[in-house]
Amino acid sequence: MPMNRVCEMTGAEFPLFAFSHCRDVVAAVSKAGGFGVFGATRFSPDQLEEELAWIDAHVDGAPYGVDVLVPEVVDASVRELADNKSRAAAIDPSYQGFVNQMLGQYGISPEAEMPILKERMGITPENGLALMEVAFRHPIKLIANALGIAPPAMIEEGKARGVPVAALVGAKEHAIRQAEAGVDIIVAQGGEAGGHCGEVSTLVLIPEVVRALSRAGHDIPVLAAGGIMTGGQMAGMMAAGAQGAWTGSVWLATPEAETSEAFRDKMVAARSRDTVRSRSRTGKPARQLKTAWHDAWDANDGPGTLPMPLMGMVSEPAFARIEREAAAGNAEARELVSYFVGQGVGLVEQVRSSRQVVQDFREEFLDAVGSLAASVGME
């Protein structure tokens, strides 16, 4: 019997949804009884086809999903830029100079020109829709969208194929708009989350969204996201009305993840206060591990951040340089190593396999439910 409605909709055995850019994490989680969700944004359509074909061959028939980003709002200054070459040309050379100067302080050699991202890569509406088309060619059991209302094409195709459409929101009014648009699952993500996030805490957001949807007459399951690193937290959010947990940061500290050893070491050492919500990586507010990179871009005397997707075209090549230098033994570059991660990083105590994380979540969830029942005399 399915654990609840969201499990029935997706085929998940246990409603622990694991967002990851790494196919190995997705396959491992789904095979362990959770539900892996592959983050597609960093890939081109051809690359995504290859990644999903690998998952299909290694997931042993277990259900999995795909997450894409189709931004609803595009800054007017970049709306007419149709390709990555024109976007790169629109970036003032002084930005590359600023990057070179800052990285040079950490022993990283300069690059004369900013590398241009391959075409069909980057967070733009057209790229997101192209990735969506690839995703629907595979036996996915969920497709999710963030950064605005799920596009009509996604909702229509999802309904035609029987694939639930999920949408990430950070406020109750956004949840109502998504419900009115026709999405099937709401992922309510608190400000503790890694990556793009709002400002309302998960503890407040979950009951607020559940209540708002019910009062508006929308019978839509809600997944809780933002800072959830343990099965006990998952149980607490389900007690508040969610039907499961959407997690991301906890999987970054697994050996299967796309993160480097340097970043995983920093996760284990980090406190919950060591993250920052900044525009300095994508152009939109996103939580990540704080370094001198963020101090420089967010300072009053800095050059100021660029709109999405231009900021990512500046930052991603720079972070690739940082990672290469850190891996080569540059201790100074290691100080700049960063990635999208939430405040839950303070709960990371060790590196564990993805399968072990799923098992730990299950056991912690059952312990929390049992303890709660015992505390009110309902054993």
N, C-alpha and C positions, 0 to 999 in steps of 0.2 A: 504494500500500500504506500502511495506517495506520502511523504511527511506532511506536506501542505500544498496549497494551490500552486505556488511558484515552482515546486518540485514537479507537480503534475504537468505544468505548462512546458517545462524545459527538459524533463527526464532526469533531473538531478536526484541522486540518492539522498544527499545531505545538502541543505541550501547554503553551502559555503562557496561563493563565487570568487574566483581568483583571476584578477586582471593581471596580465603579464605580456611584455613584448617578446618573451622567449617561448618558442614552441615547446621546448622540453618541459617547462613548468606547466604549460597548459595540458599537455598529454599526461604528465605525472599526476596532476591534481584530479583530472577527470577519471583516470583509471583507479584512483584511490577513493572514489565516491563523492568527491566534490564536483565543481563545474568550472573548468578552465575557460577563460575568455581571452582571446588573442588580440592584443593591441596592434592594429594595422597601420597606424599613422606614419611610422618611420619607414615604411616600405613603399616601393613603386608597385603598380599593379602586377607587373611580371614577377617581382620578388614575392609579393603576397601569394600569388598562384603557387609558387614553389613551396612557400612555408605551409600553406594550408594542405597541399598535397602530402607533405611530410606528416602533418598531424593526422590526416585521414588514415595514413598507413601505419601509424604508431599508437593511436588512441584506443585500439582494440574495440571499436564500436561504441565506446562511451560518448556521451553527449558533450559538446563544447560549443562556444559561441565566438563571435568576432565583434570588436569594438572599433568604430571608425569615428572620425571627427569631421563633421560637415558644419562649419561655422555659419550661424544664422546672420550675424552682423559682421560686415567687412568694412574696415576703415576706408573712408572715401579717398584717401590719398593713394591707396593701392588697388582700388577696385578695377581700374582699367588696365592694370599690368597683367598681361595674359600668360606670360611664361617666366621661368626662373632667370633667363638671361636678362629680360627687361627689368625684373625685380632687382637683380644684382646691380644693374646699371643705375637704378634709382637711389642706391645707398651711397651717401657721400663718402669719399675715400678717407675722410678723417676718422670714420668709425673703425676702419681697419688699423689706422695709425694708433688709435686709443687702445685697441686690443693688443697690438704688438708692444706698446709701451708697458701696459699692465703685466702681460705675461713675461715680458723681459725681466721684470723685477723678480721673477721666480725661476730664472735661468732657462727660459724657453725661447728659442731663437725665433726671430720675426719671419713673417711671410709677406712678400711684397704686395701680393694681391689676394683678395678674399676669394677662396674657392667657390665655384658656382655649383649649387646643388643640381643633381640630375633632374631632367624634366620629369614631370608627373610625381615629384616628391615635394613635401611641404604641406602645411595645414591650410588648405584652401577649399572652398566648396566643390570645385570641379574635381580636385584630387580625391576628396572624400567620396564623392559619388562614383568615381571610377573604381575605388577600392570596394565600395559597396557591391558593385556589379560582380566583381571577382568573388566576394564572399558568398553571394547567393548561388554561385555555381557549385558550391560544396555543401555537404550534408549538415550544415550548422543547425543548432537548435535554439539560437538566440542571436539577435544583432542589436547592438547598442550604439547610441549616438550621444555626444556631448556638445557643449558650446552653443546651445540654442535648441529651438524646436526641431524635432526629428523631421527631415524633409518628407514631403508627400510621397515621393517616389519610394522611399524606404518603407513607409507605412503601407502603401498599396502593395508593394512586392511582398512584404512580410505576410500580409493577410492572404495574398494569393497562394503563397507557398506554405502557409501554416507555421511560419517562423515568428515567434513573439518578438516584438520590438520594445527595447528598453530605452529609457532616456534618463540622463543624469541631470539632477536639479540641485540648486543650493538654497532655494527659498520656496515657501508654500505657494506663492502666486505663479511661480514657474511650473510647479507640479500641476496646477489647475490648467494652465495653458497646454501642457503636454497631454493631459487627459482629454481635453477638448479636441486636440489634434488627432487623437485616436491611438496613442501608444498603449501597449499592453502591460508594461511593468515600469514603475517609477523607482529609480535609484536615487534616494535622498542622501546627498553627500555633504557632510559637515565641513567646516573650515579647517579641521584638524588634518584633513586628507592631504596626501601628496598630489602633485600635479595641479591642474586647474581646479580651483575651488572658490567657494564663496566665503562669507564671514560668519555665518551662524553656526554654532557648535552642534555636533551630532546629537548630543543629549537633548537639546531643545528642538532641533529640526525634525527628528523622526516623529514624535507625537504630534507636532504641529502639522506636518504634511499628512499624516494618517487622518487626523481630525478634519483637516480642510477638505480632503478628497471625499470623505464620508459625508460631510455636510453638504457638499456640492452634488452628491448623488453619483459619484464615480466609484464603482466597485473594482478597484485596481490594486493589486498587491504591491507592497513597498519593500525594497531592499535597503538596509542601512549601510552607509559607507562613511568613512572618515575616522581614522584613529583606531580601528578595530583590529587588534593584534592577538586576541585570545578568545577561546570559546566562552569564557565567562562574560566578556563584553558582548559577544554575539547573543548570548542568552538574555542579557539585559535589554538589548535593543529589540529582541523579539517580544519580550515582556511589555515593551513600550508600543508594540503594534506592528513592527516589521515582520516579514516572513522569511528573512534570511539576512546574510551579510555579504556585502560586496567589498572585497579586500584587494589591496595592491601592495602596500609597503612591506608587509610581512614576507612576501615572496622574493623581495630584492635581496634578502639575507639567506638565500638558498644557493647551493653550489650550481644548480641548473640555470640560475638567472643570468641575464645579459650583463649584469653589473660586474665590475672588476674586483679583484681581490682587495685592492686598495680601498674601494668604496665600501665593501662589506666589512672590512676592518674598522672603518670610520663609523659605520652603523652601530657596531657592537659597542664602540666607545662613546657614542653620542648620547646626549640628554634630549629630552623632549623640547627643550628651549633652544636647541641648536638648529632649528629650521627657520626659514623665512618665507613669507608670501611676497613674491617679487615678479615684476614684469621683465626682468633682465635676461630671461632665457627664451621666452616665446613671444613676448609682446603683450600677453594677457596675464593677469595675476595667477601665479602657480607656486605652490609650496615646494621647497627643495632644501637640501642641506646647505646651510649658510657658510660662505667662504668670503675671502677678500674680493672675489668677482662681484658679489652682490653689493658689498659696501661701495665699490668703485662706481657701479652703474646707478645705484640709488642715491648717491651723494648729491648734494645741491650743486656742487661744482662739476659734476659729471656731464657727459654729453646728452644724457636723457635717452630713454629707450625708444625703439622704433615700433611701429604697429606690426601685428601678425600679418603675413609670415616673414617680414623683413628681419625682425629681431632674431628669429631662429636661424636665418641665413648667416647672421653674424656670429651667433653663439655656438651653434653646433660644430662648425669646423674648429673653433677655438677649444671647445671641450674635448674634441678628438685629439687635438695636439696635447692637451693637458694629460689625458689618459696615456698617450704614447710615451710621453716623457716620464710619467710616474712609473710606468711598467718597466722602463729602461733604467730605473734606479735614481731618478732625480727626486731627492727628498723634498726639495722646495716645491716642485710641481705637485707633489702629493697633497700639499696644503690646499691646493685649488680644486682637487677632485670633488665633484659634486654630482648630484642627480636628483630627480624628483622623488621626494619622500615626505611622509607626513609626520606629525608630532608623535605618533606611536613608535617612532624610532627609539624613543627612550625605553621602550619595553623589550627591545631586541638584546638578548643576552649572549647569543651564540649563533653560529651558522648551523642550520638544520636542513635536511633534505625536504623537498616539497611533500613527499609522501608522509614524512614524520610530522610536518606542520598540520596536514589534514588530520592525522591520527590524534595529535595533541588537541586540536580544536574539538574533535568529537568528545574526547574524554573530559576536557574542561567544561564543555557545554553540559554534558550529563551531570557532572559534579555540581555545577552551578544551579541547574534545575532542581537537583535533589536537595541541595542545601537550602534553597529558597522554600521548597515545599516543607522541609523540616522546620524551618524558622517560624512558620505560621501554623504548625501542627497538622500538616496535610500529607504526612508520609504514607 
